[in-house]
Amino acid sequence: MGSTASRRGFVASAAGAGLAAMAADATQAAPGSGQRFSVPRDRALDAMDVTALQAEMTAGRLSAVALVRHCLKRIEAIDRRGPTLRAVIELNPDALAQARQLDAERRGKAARVRGPLHGIPVLIKDNIATADRMATTAGSLALAGLHAQRDAHIVQRLREAGAVILGKTNLSEWANIRSSRSSSGWSSRGGQTRNPHVLNRSPSGSSSGSAAAAAAGLAPLTVGTETDGSICSPAHLCGVVGFKPTVGLVSRAGIIPISASQDTAGPMVRHVRDAALLLQALAGPDRNDTATQAQPAALPDFERALNPDALRGARIGVIRHAVPNQPGVAALFEAALDVLRTQGAVLIDPLEIPNRDKARSTEFTVLIHELKAGLAAYLSGYQSDAPVKTLADVIAWNQANAARVMPFFAQETLEAAEATTGLDAPAYVEAVDNCRRYAREEGIDALFKTHQLDAVVGPTGSIAWPIDHLLGDRFTGGGMGSFFAIAGYPHLTVPMGFVGGLPTGLSFAGLAWQDARILGLGHAYEQASRRRQAPRFLAQTGLD
């Protein structure tokens, strides 16, 4: 649940110096704080996408072991010390061993490179099961120290693709479904994740750690999950790319669930090309997730869909009701629309998504019913040795440990879910039907058909608010992602610019299974605008 310079040119000119640049240190200050942080200089890593890193490995100038060591050094300097982001909740003690094995595969007599992710470190959200020496907890102390009996399907796929599972990222506890008064990025196990651009501002959630880690360059790739906003909102507030795929493109088996109707995993990275490569590894059918049976017979090559001219002739609807009441964001959105026009897009402006309020009014009923059923099934299938077996057990455990688990906010949403009476309850059946009808057939599908659209665009949301554990998140409106989350349709956010040092994102969204098209349009905008910037770890923004 959510809260709301050419890279290849760099490689050509500085390939031989890549490792030396990554090993150097730089000092950065948090203005007004009196603090100075020693941060590993990451010019090479930050400029290189996964394709460039892979080229360095092929040329013998970089190894998986060296890349993992650099990431570990950066996590120690930025996440554990210095700015203290608290984005990474646990490191994989076997990451270096995995990297050595993958380097050996690359250099062996029968040299083998599994694909574009071979030897690339990835951080995954701590609600994704791994059958290794790391725990899987959704940020909850109720599951602390407990290990999954088997990998989530997407973890299996990442291992097969040659990725190094570097560690797990912090999140809003229970993926932000515990309470409506939560502070995004806080969990009883991991504490508060901070926004790497401005440390006193929210990273949003629930994939807070994945977004912050991607922005700060703690790993080349991170994976988040979303029910409603949990990938795209933190990606937008942390100034990175986030992609929520069509529900069913990526298996949810082995991911601690909220909603079978809306849950999905997806990439959170610095470049759209990396999102495409990571999605290629994550996507595919799984007999343990019936939603994947609706996939097209043949999945597209997502990287090949990345054409810098993709915007030329594309019909794009402009969703004006997504613009928040913040002049700085509105101005950036107008500038983004100018980029789209310059690149040849045909803008249909303005448009409104019909029935959006009707769909939103029934979503909560769907989520709380599916949470109760889904959590019990996950615990029995993946963590059967956990002291909690059901949602009722989780609630009771939290009550018994309230001082540690609930110092700031309660668990009224979990309690509402426990009060539901099953997936055959008339209220649930009606709510599911209404959500699908209003969001899909009478909502997005109708809009796209009427105007013959390829995509719609709008600001992803408002700028980040101050972290406040007592009052919780302070949403100020804007965005259109919730409606596409309810529909289960693809949604991409790409950096759009900054307001007072705080990042904002531009959303591209489309119809079911049009994931490649949406990535292609977002990539074309990214290449034409180039608005992403590395974080400066400011203590506060000029808006404070």
N, C-alpha and C positions, 0 to 999 in steps of 0.2 A: 504494500500500500504506500502510495507516495504522499508527499506533502504538496503539495502542488508541484619569402626567400625560397626558392626552389630547393626541395630536399635533395633531389638528385644532383643539382648543381653543387650543393655543399659536399656531397660524397665525392664528386669528381675532383674538387679542389683540395679536400682535406682528408681523404680516406686514410692516408698513411699515418696521420696524426690523431686518428679517432680515439684510440685507447689512451694516449697521453692526455688529451683534453678531458676525457672522462675521469681520469685519475686526479686531476688538479683540484684544488680547493679554492673557494672564493668566500669572502665575507659579505653578508648582507645584513642590513639593519632594519629593525622595525621602528619606523619613525615615531617619535614621541614616547617611545617605551623605555629608552635607555638600554635596550637589549641589542646585542650583535650576535648574529648566527653564523657559524662556520658551516657553509653549505657546499657539498661537492659540486664542482663546476660540471655542467652537463650539456655543454653546447653541442657536442656530437650526438649524444643520445636524444636530446630534445629536437634536434633538426632532422634526425633520421626516422623515417617510418619503418615498419617491419620489413618491407621490401629492401630498403637500403641496409638495414642491419643484416639481413640474410645475404646480401651481396658482400658485405664485409666478411662474413663467416666463410662464404665460398672462396673468397680471395685469400683466406688465411690470416687476415689482419685482426680478426675478432673470434673469440670462442664463446661457447655457451657458458663455460665456467667463469670467464672474465666478465661477461655481461651479468651473470647472477651475482658475482661478488660486488660489482658496481652497484647493483640495485640494493643489496644488503647494506652496503656502506651508506647509501643515500637514505635508506629507511632509518638507520641508526642516527644519522645526523639531523634529519628533518622530522621524522615521525616520533622517535623516542626522545630526542634532545632538541635543542634549538627551538623552532616554532612549535614543536610538540603537537603534530596534527592529530595523532591517535587515529590514523586511517587504517592501520594494519593491526588486526586484533591478535593474530598469531602467525608466526613464520613456520614454514615447513622445514623440519630438521633434516630432511632428505633432499632438499632442493639442489645442493651442490653435487650430491651423488647422482641425481637424475641428469644434471648437466654434463657430468663426466661421461656417463653412459651415452648420451646423445652426441657428444664430441667424438667418442670412440666410433660410433656408428658412421659418422661423417668421414672419418679418416681411415677406417679399416680397409682391409683388402677388398672386401665386397662393399665398397663405399655406398652408403645409403643415406639419402636425405628424404625424410618422410613427406615434406611439403614446406610451404612458406612459413609455418610456425615452428619448424625444427629448431630446437634450442632457444626458443623465445620465452622469457619468463612471463607468467600471467598470475595476477592476483584475483581471487574469486571471493564473492560475498559469503559471509559466514552463515548463510541458510542453505548452502549447497553441500550435499553430503560427499565426504571423501573417506575412503576406506584406507586410512593411513594413520600416522601418528598425530594428526591434528584433530581437534574436536570440531563438532558441528553443533552450534548452539543457538542460532538466530539472535545472538547477543544476550541470551538469558542465562542467568546463573542456575536456573533449574536444570539446564543441560550441560553445565560447565564440566569439563574433563571427560565428557562422554564421546565415544567414537562411533562412527557409522559402520555398520557391518558390510556395506558395499558402496561403491561409487555411484553418485548420480550419473545418469546417462550422459550428460554433457561433459562430465569429468572424464568418463571413459573416452569420449571422442577427442577431448583435448590431449589426453595421454597418447592416444593412437596417432594424433597429428604431430606429435613430437614436442608439444609445449612443456615447459617446466612449470609445475605447480609451485609457485614461490611462497604462497601463504594465503591467508584469508583476511578479508576486510571487515571493519566494523560497520554497523548498521543501526538504524533506529530499531530498538528492541522489538522482536516479533514482527519485523518489517512494517512497523508503525501501525499495527492493528490493535495494540493493547489499549490505547486511550486516544481520545480526540484532543487532549490537552498536552500531548507529548512535545518534547523538544527534539526536532529532527537531528539524527546523528548521535543521540545518546542511547547507550545501553548499559544495563547493570554490570555486564561483563567487561565492556570495552571503554566505558566512560564517554566523553563528548568529543566527537570528531569536529575539527575546526576547518573553516574555509581557508584554503591556502592563499587566496588573494588578499583577504582581510580577515584576520584571525578572530575578531570578535563577532563576525557575521556567520549566519547559519550556512551549512553546506547543503541544506535541504535533505530529503531522504525519500525512501529509506536506504537507498544504495549510496549512503553518504561516504563511506570509506573508499568505495570503488571510484567515485568521482574525484574525491580529494587526492587519492593516490595517482590517478591518471594525470590530473593537473600538475601535481608536484613532480612528476617523472619518477615515481617510486617503482614503476614497472612499465614496460612498453604497452602491455595489454591488461585490462581489467574486465571482469564480468559482473554485471549487476542483475537484479531481477525487478520486475514491475507488476503490480496489480493495477494501480492507477497513479501514474506520475513518478514512480520510484526509480526509474532510469533517467527519464528526460528532465525532470525537475532538478535533481542534483547535478546532472551534467551541465545544464544551463547555468546554474548558480556558481559552478566551479570552472566554467569556461572551457568545457571540452565537448566532444562529440558523444552523443548518446543515442542508441537506436533500440526502440522497442519493436520487435518483429510482429508479424501477424501471429496471433495465438494459434499454436499447432505447428509452426515452422520449426520450433526448438522444443525438444522434450522437456517436460517438467518433472519427470520421474526422478526422485531423490532430492527434490528441492522442497524445503519445509513450506507447506502451502498456506495460502489464504483462500483463493478462489479458482476453481477449475475452469470457470468461465473466462477469467481475465488474466491469470498468472502467465508470465513468460520470463525467460532469461534473455539477456542481450548484451551487446558490446558497449563499453564505456572507454573511450580511447581519445588520442589527440588528433587523429587524422581519419577522415572518412574512408580512405583506402584501407586503413587498419581495421575499421569496423567491418568492411566487406570481407576481408580475409578471415577475421575471427568468426564472423557469422557463417562463413562457408564450413568452418570446422564444427560449429555448434549445431547447425541445421541438419535435419534428417529424420526419417521415420523411427519409431520406437514402439514395439508391441506393448510396452508398459504404459503408454500414454495414448489413449484413443484419439485425442485431438490431432495427433500427427497423421492419422489415417486420411485426413482431408487434404493433405499436401498434394500439389500437382504431381503428375506421374514422374516428371523430371524437374529437379530443381535447377534454377539458373546458375550460371557462373557469376557470382556477385561482383567480383573484381572486374570482369569484362564489361559489366554494365556501367562502369565509371568512365564516362565520356565528357571531356571538358566542354563540349558543345551541346550537352544534353538539354540545356535550357532553350535552345533555339527552336522556336515554334511550339514549345510546350504551353498548354493552356492551364493557367494557374489561378485558382480562386483566392481572393484576398479576404481573410476573415477579420473584419474590423472589430468585432466584439471581443476578440482576443487581446486587444491592446489595453494594457493596464493604465490606470490614471496616474501615470508618471511621465512627465514631458520628455525626460531624457530617453526613456525606452521608446516612446512614440517617435522621437526624432531619428533614432537608430533604425527603427522599422522602416521609416520613409526612405532612408538611405539604402537599406537593403532592397527595397522595392525598385529603386533606381538601378541597382546592380542587376536585378533580374531583367528589367527592361533593356538595359544595355546589352545583355547577353542574348537578347532575342525572344524572351518569354512574352506570351500574350497574357496580360493580366485582366481578369474579370473582377472588377472592383466597384463596389463592395459586394460581398456575399455574406449570408448568415446560415449557420447550420440549423436546419429545422428540428424541432422537438428535443433540443438539447436539455431543456429543463425537465421535461417528462422523463427522459432516461436517467438523469441524475437523481431524481426523486425516488427511483426504485432500486438504484444500485446497492445501497446499504443493506437492504433486505437480502439480496443475492449473496453478498459477501459474508454476512454473519452466518447464514445457513451453511454455506459451503465450507467455511472455516472449521466449524465443529466436526463435520464429517471427515474433512480432508486431513486434519491434524492427527486424529486417531489412526487413520490408515497409514500415514507416514511413519508415526512412531512405532507401530507394530511391524512395519516392513523394513525399516532402516535403523532404528535405534531401540530395539525391543528390550534392552537392558536398562533403559532410562527409568528413573524413579517415578516419572510421570508417564501415564499411559493414555490419558485423555485430556481434553480441554478442562474438564472439571478438576483434574489433578493439578494442572498448571495453575489454575486459579487458587486452589487451596495452598499450593507450595508458595505462591507469591504472598498470600495472606500470612502464612507462617513466618515468612522472611521479609516482611514489609519494610523493615528499617533499611535493609540493603537494596531491595528491589524497587521499592516505591517511595523513595525520598522526595520526589518532585511531583509525580502524577500517579493516578490510580490505574484501574484496569476495567473501566466500565464497558468498553467495547467487547472485551473477552467475556464479560458477564452477560452482555446482551446476546452474544453468540451461543453461550451455554443454555440460555433460556429458549432457544429455538427447538422445534419438535421434529426435525428431520426433513429430508429432501422430497418427501411426498406431501408436505404441508401445503395447503392451498395458497397461502400467502407467498411461499417461495415459488411455486409453479407459475403463478401469475406474474411475479416480479421478473423471473427469467424471460418469460414471453414478452413482457413489456420492454425490457432492456434491449432485447434483440430486435424487436420491431421498430422501436423509436430510434435506436442508434443506427441500425443497419438499413432495413428496407425503406422506412419512412424518414430516415435521416440522411446519413452520408451517401447511401446508394442513390437515393432520389436526387440529391444535390449534384452529384457527379454526372448522372445521366442527363439531367436537365441542361446542364451547362457544358457537357462534353469535356470534363476536366481530366487532367493528368494528375493534379495534386492541388492541395490548398496550403497556404502559408499564413503564419501569424507569429507574433512574439510568443516565446515559450512561457513567459510569465513576467512577474515583477522582479525587481532586484532583491538581493538577499537582505533579510531583516536581522537585527541583533539577536544573538543567542540569549534566551531567557528561560531558565529552567522552571521558574515559578509560574509565569504566564503562558509559556509554551510558544508555539510558532505563531507568527503574525502575518498571515497572508493578506496581500493587498490587491488581489484580483488579477485578471488577465490570464491568457493562455487558452488553448483549445484541446490540450492533450487528453483531458479526462474523457471527452466524448469518444475519442478514438480508442482509449483503453476499454471503455464499456463495450464498444463494438468488436474489439479484438483486432483492430486494423493497425497497419504499420505507422510509426511516428518517429521521426528523426529530428534531433536538435543539433544545430551547428552554430559555433560562436558568431555573434552578430556585432559585438563591440562592448564598450565599457561606459558605465555611468558612475562617476566618483570612485574609480578604481574597482568597481564591482562588475563582473561579467554579465552579459545577457546572451540569450540564444534565439535563433530563428528556427521555427518549426516548419517541417515539411511533412505532410501526412497524406495518405491515400487509401485506396480500396484494398480489400483482402487479397493477399498473395502478390501485391504489386511492390514487394519489398525492394527488388532490384531497381525498379524505376525510381522509387523514392531516394534510394542511396545515390543513384546517378544524378538526380537533380540537385541533391544536397552537395555532392562532390563538385559539381560545376559551379555552384555558388561559392563554396569554400575556396576553390582555386581562383575565382575572380575577385573575391573580397579579402581573403587572408586576414581575418580579424582576430584569430587566436593569439594570445600572448602568454608567456610563462608567468607564473605567479611571483609576486615580490614579497609575500609574507608580511604585509603591512599590519601594524597593531590596530589601526582603525582607519576608516575611510574619511575623505574630505567632507563627506555628508554628515559626519557625527558632530 
